[in-house]
Every structure is written in structure tokens, then in C-alpha cells.
């Protein structure tokens, strides 16, 4: 396996696991019950964004190029929530006439609210590193 595939699969596995394990903080809910460890963070309500940032580091920073980093991060961000949404849909508590609408909304919520900013931040870091390295060698 090449470095790009390994970095993508690593980020995808980490992010999927985080989203399934802490589904309560990732999925949309009117009431959020934060785990005890989240209360130690500077902004506990942003715990999902912190987790996303950590999980996307391999895809963003271990990729072979800037273009591959963007592709790897996008793949991780768009695929990882599918596992959390599948777990949500399989829970009998959520199986009602609104399941499809709630699942689609939660998917959008996760991608836009919890993943977008960390993904763009890591890609900005990767872009800055790319230009610094280009200036140093050029």
C-alpha cells in the first residue's frame, strides 16, 4: 500500500471510530451530554471538532502532495460520517417516520459543523508548509 492510501485509511478509521464511539456529541441533538474528558478542553462544546482535527492529521500531513492531501481529507470527511449515521439508523430508538430526514440532517450537521473547520485548518497548514518548503528549495 502506498503512503496516500495508508494515510487516508488511518484518518478514515480514526474518525469513523470517534464518530461511532461518541455519537452523542457528533450527531445533532437539542441536548448534548459531554463526556467527562471533554470538560477539560478549552471549549468543551467543540469536542467533536477537536477529535476531527486529531483524526484528520494523517490524511492532511502524511500525504504525498498537496492535491492528494485535499483528496484524502475530503474522502475521510465525507465517508466517516456514514458509519455514525448507519449506527444511528440501526438504533431502534431512532427508527420512526423521520429516520431518513434525521439521518440526512445529522450527516450534513457532522460534515459542515464538526468537520469543515478542522479540515480547512489542516489543509491551510499543509498549504503553508508546501509554500515554505518551495521557497526554501527554490
C-alpha positions as CSV (number, residue, x, y, z in Angstrom):
1,X,0.0,0.0,0.0
2,X,1.2,3.5,-0.7
3,X,1.5,6.4,1.7
4,X,-1.6,8.2,0.4
5,X,-3.8,5.1,0.9
6,X,-2.4,4.4,4.3
7,X,-2.9,8.0,5.5
8,X,-6.5,8.1,4.2
9,X,-7.4,4.7,5.7
10,X,-5.8,5.8,9.0
11,X,-7.8,9.0,9.2
12,X,-10.9,7.3,8.0
13,X,-10.7,4.6,10.6
14,X,-9.9,7.0,13.4
15,X,-12.6,9.5,12.5
16,X,-15.2,6.7,12.0
17,X,-14.4,5.2,15.3
18,X,-14.6,8.5,17.1
19,X,-17.9,9.3,15.5
20,X,-19.4,5.9,16.4
21,X,-17.9,5.9,20.0
22,X,-19.0,9.4,20.8
23,X,-22.1,9.5,18.6
24,X,-23.9,11.6,21.2
25,X,-21.6,14.6,20.6
26,X,-21.3,14.3,16.9
27,X,-25.0,13.7,15.9
28,X,-27.4,16.6,16.0
29,X,-29.3,16.8,19.3
30,X,-31.0,19.6,21.1
31,X,-29.3,18.4,24.3
32,X,-25.7,17.4,24.3
33,X,-24.2,15.3,27.1
34,X,-20.5,15.8,27.0
35,X,-18.1,13.1,28.3
36,X,-16.1,13.9,31.3
37,X,-12.8,14.3,29.3
38,X,-14.4,16.9,27.1
39,X,-14.9,19.2,30.1
40,X,-11.1,19.5,30.2
41,X,-10.9,21.1,26.8
42,X,-10.8,24.9,26.3
43,X,-14.2,24.8,24.6
44,X,-16.0,21.6,25.6
45,X,-18.8,22.0,23.2
46,X,-16.3,21.9,20.3
47,X,-15.1,18.4,21.4
48,X,-16.1,16.9,18.1
49,X,-14.1,19.4,16.1
50,X,-11.0,18.7,18.3
51,X,-11.4,15.0,17.7
52,X,-11.9,15.6,14.0
53,X,-8.7,17.7,13.9
54,X,-6.7,14.9,15.5
55,X,-8.1,12.2,13.3
56,X,-7.5,14.1,10.1
57,X,-3.8,14.7,10.7
58,X,-2.6,11.6,8.9
59,X,-4.7,12.4,5.8
60,X,-3.6,16.0,5.7
61,X,0.0,15.9,6.7
62,X,1.3,12.4,5.6
63,X,0.0,12.6,2.0
64,X,2.5,12.7,-0.8
65,X,1.3,16.0,-2.3
66,X,-1.0,19.0,-1.6
67,X,-3.6,17.7,-4.1
68,X,-3.6,14.3,-2.5
69,X,-3.9,15.8,1.0
70,X,-7.0,17.6,-0.1
71,X,-8.5,14.5,-1.7
72,X,-7.6,12.3,1.3
73,X,-9.1,14.8,3.8
74,X,-12.3,15.1,1.7
75,X,-12.7,11.4,1.4
76,X,-12.3,11.0,5.2
77,X,-14.7,13.8,5.9
78,X,-17.4,12.6,3.5
79,X,-17.1,8.8,4.2
80,X,-16.5,8.7,8.0
81,X,-20.0,10.0,9.0
82,X,-21.6,7.2,7.1
83,X,-20.6,4.8,9.8
84,X,-22.0,7.0,12.5
85,X,-25.3,7.5,10.6
86,X,-25.6,3.8,10.0
87,X,-25.2,3.2,13.7
88,X,-27.8,5.9,14.4
89,X,-30.2,4.4,11.9
90,X,-29.8,0.9,13.3
91,X,-30.7,2.1,16.8
92,X,-34.4,1.2,17.4
93,X,-34.9,4.4,19.3
94,X,-34.4,6.4,16.1
95,X,-36.5,4.2,13.8
96,X,-39.6,6.2,13.1
97,X,-41.1,8.0,10.1
98,X,-38.5,10.8,10.4
99,X,-35.4,8.5,10.3
100,X,-34.3,9.4,6.7
101,X,-34.7,13.1,7.3
102,X,-33.0,13.0,10.7
103,X,-30.1,10.8,9.2
104,X,-29.6,13.2,6.3
105,X,-29.7,16.2,8.6
106,X,-27.2,14.6,11.0
107,X,-24.9,13.8,8.1
108,X,-24.9,17.4,7.0
109,X,-24.5,18.6,10.5
110,X,-21.4,16.4,11.1
111,X,-19.8,17.3,7.8
112,X,-20.5,21.1,8.0
113,X,-20.5,21.8,11.7
114,X,-17.9,19.4,13.1
115,X,-15.6,18.6,10.1
116,X,-15.3,21.6,7.8
117,X,-13.3,23.9,10.0
118,X,-10.7,21.3,11.2
119,X,-10.4,20.1,7.6
120,X,-9.7,23.5,6.2
121,X,-7.4,24.4,9.1
122,X,-5.2,21.3,8.4
123,X,-5.2,21.9,4.7
124,X,-4.2,25.5,5.3
125,X,-1.3,24.2,7.5
126,X,-0.3,21.8,4.7
127,X,-0.5,24.6,2.1
128,X,1.7,26.9,4.3
129,X,4.2,24.1,4.7
130,X,4.2,23.4,1.0
131,X,5.0,27.1,0.2
132,X,7.6,27.4,2.9
133,X,9.3,24.3,1.5
134,X,9.1,25.6,-2.0
135,X,10.7,28.9,-1.0
136,X,13.5,27.1,0.8
137,X,14.3,24.9,-2.2
138,X,13.5,27.4,-4.9
